Amino acid sequence: MSDPLHIQLIQKRLVRIGAIPKPKTIPIQLSSYQRYQTLALYRSMLKETRKIKYDRHLHEWFSNWIRSSFKKNRVVTSEDSLQTKLRRANRELRCLRSLNEGSASDLHRALRYAYGRVGPLRHEILQHIMAQPSPPTPPLIKGNPRSAPPRYPPILAHLLTNHHHTTDQPVRPKRLESPPSLSPRADPTSEDAHLYGPLSKRRENNIRWRYYGELVNQVHVPLGSIGGPYQVVGIAPDAIERLERLAMGTGDDGSKLGRSVRRAYSRILGATPITRYHHGATDTDGHDAGVLSTEKENASNDENKTQVGRRDYASRLSPLAVQPNTRGGLVRSSHSLPSWAERWLQKASVMETKETRRTAEVEPLRKLRRKMLIAMWAALSECRALDDCIVGL
């Protein structure tokens, strides 16, 4: 029989701080019936995933998740943990069956995990965003590098300060430097600091990091490639196009999807910002100049990497996106152009910019030619008048 819960928590705490050695786990031997029960549950879950044919990505995510979960929990140390894991697997099997039977809530929950709105995949995309270089923050306490406040990379700062890209209201840029929960005593020149004394640097650092964690938990991470000097790669480059196609009712196998399934994909689009890098010029194919592969442009990108800011990124929502409103219902996004139409407009704007530049270069030449023609016409008129005078004499 296992120890009580409070004893287990105390032992884990002592192991974490190094007071006692980590106990060796002794796996138990499963009986033939328990092994048969586990294998039958594993095969039933894989059989249910094969019924998901309209979304290839969701089917692959479920298959990989089931295999990795059973492989990770292959070693069991007690009968209680075995029964707990079997109950959890049976609960997931019931959710899979209800998803295939048309449950909208279970489908939305599975899509949130599969498309990185929650769970390990979201954490992986966040790690790519956090790895973007940004100016280091000096530590609040000298000689203690752990007292450095959190830094906000340009992509993260853009997502936090942009509308509809967080679960809460967008954050004001000033809040990133001074959290709302930070006391005025943090400023040594403030009146509160003179009356009550300055705020502890350690407490100030804790307040900043706590606010940073709350913001990171609220932000909606983008999918696909963002572009720019620092690439942030999500699930796949065509993730948004796939979600839009499924939200319109066409599955990967060509089947027509029902209204509840389309609405579930629209809700995922409502929590998925489409972020692009828009600093500098673009080429005729619609690619960003910051991601071209020539040596000269790569060298210029290396020089301008430190100048990338949150204003160098632009985000929007898909026209098929659906978001929850304040009353608990769902509302459509205010955008009206799909991705292919936006790419076409981007190419048209590039061509219009080139035409404007060409016109600006030709216009001074036209004015000079007009002046020369006017001067020549004036000289010709004077010559004719002089000829008339000579003839009159």
GIJOZI-V396304 format. One record per backbone hydrogen bond with DSSP energy under -0.5 kcal/mol. NH is the residue of the N-H (numbers start at 1). CO is the residue of the C=O. Records with the same first field share a line. If there is no record, write none. Layout:
# GIJOZI-V396304
NH: CO, CO
This chain:
# GIJOZI-V396304
8: 4
9: 5
10: 6
11: 7
12: 8
13: 9
14: 10
15: 11
16: 12
17: 13
18: 15
19: 14
20: 14
27: 25
28: 76
30: 28
35: 31
36: 32
37: 33
38: 34
39: 35
40: 36
41: 37
42: 38
43: 39
44: 40
45: 41
46: 42
47: 43
48: 44
49: 45
50: 46
51: 48
52: 49
53: 51
59: 55
60: 56
61: 57
62: 58
63: 59
64: 60
65: 61
66: 62
67: 63
68: 64
69: 65
70: 66
71: 67
72: 68
73: 69
74: 71
76: 74
82: 78
83: 79
84: 80
85: 81
86: 82
87: 83
88: 84
89: 85
90: 86
91: 87
92: 88
93: 89
94: 90
95: 91
96: 92
97: 93
98: 94
99: 95
100: 96
101: 97
102: 99
103: 98
104: 102
107: 103
108: 104
109: 105
110: 106
111: 107
112: 108
113: 109
114: 110
115: 111
116: 113
117: 112
118: 112
123: 119
124: 120
125: 121
126: 122
127: 123
128: 124
129: 125
130: 126
131: 127
132: 129
140: 147
142: 140
144: 141
145: 143
147: 144
148: 145
149: 138
153: 151
157: 153
158: 154
159: 155
160: 156
161: 157
162: 159
165: 162
167: 218
171: 160
175: 172
176: 172, 173
177: 173, 174
178: 174
182: 179
186: 183
187: 184
188: 186
190: 187
194: 190
195: 191
196: 192
197: 193
199: 185
204: 200
205: 201
206: 202
207: 203
208: 204
209: 205
210: 206
211: 207
212: 208
213: 209
214: 210
215: 211
216: 212
217: 213
218: 214, 215
219: 215
220: 165
221: 219
223: 273
226: 232
231: 229
239: 236
242: 238
243: 239
244: 240
245: 241
246: 242
247: 243
248: 244
249: 246
250: 245
251: 249, 255
252: 54
254: 251
257: 249
262: 258
263: 259
264: 260
265: 261
266: 262
267: 263
268: 264
269: 265
270: 266
271: 267, 268
272: 269
273: 271
274: 316
275: 273
276: 314
277: 226
278: 276, 312
279: 312
283: 287
286: 283
289: 281
291: 288
292: 289
298: 294
299: 295
300: 296
301: 297
302: 298
303: 299
304: 300
305: 301
307: 304
308: 305
312: 309
313: 310
314: 276
316: 274
321: 318
322: 266
323: 331
325: 329
328: 325
331: 323
333: 321
342: 338
343: 339
344: 340
345: 341
346: 342
347: 343
348: 344
349: 345
350: 346
351: 347
352: 348
353: 349
354: 350
355: 351
356: 352
357: 353
358: 354
359: 355
360: 356
361: 357
362: 358
363: 359
364: 360
365: 361
366: 362
367: 363
368: 364
369: 365
370: 366
371: 367
372: 368
373: 369
374: 370
375: 371
376: 372
377: 373
378: 374
379: 375
380: 376
381: 377
382: 378
383: 379
384: 380
385: 381
386: 382
387: 383
388: 384
389: 385
390: 386
391: 387
392: 388
393: 389
